[in-house]
Amino acid sequence: MKTSLKSIKALKTVLIGITLVGLTGCASPEFSADDENAARNRGTVGGALLGATAGLLLGSPELAAKGAIAGGVAGGVSGSMKDLEDSRSADRNQVMADGVSQDTRSDAERRAAELEAELRIIELEKQLNEMKAQQSAEG
């Protein structure tokens, strides 16, 4: 009976400790989307909680502690891989955006485009003046 009571007390202590760590971690600014290691941090806490819960369900405080450690490591590694993938994706997107935003035309091509635009404006102004003249003649 003494061992059973001691085991239950140890389980409660471990459960309370894990709950506090989990709640503290969830309130941490380290989980914000702006943090470059946010997925690693979430994975570590989530893995630790899963491992500890599995150990507690089996009724062993030692197994709960070992499960929390193993789960935390596995979750952290998985989250780090996600962070790395996100970082590479962001870098690729930035390179593509920089490439698209650059004007790769030569000076002659740019000047030709400017002249074409000016000619188009002149043509549109002529059409507008003709339309105004027609409206004046009709009115």
Buried (B, 14 or more C-beta within 10 A) or exposed (E): EEEEEEEEEBBEEBBEBBEEBBEEBEEEEBBEEEBEBBBBBBBBBBBBBBBBBBBBEEEBBEBBBBBBBBBBBBBBBBBBEBBEEEEEEEEEEEEEEEEEEEEEEEEEEEEEEEEEEEEEEEEEEEEEEEEEEEEEEEE
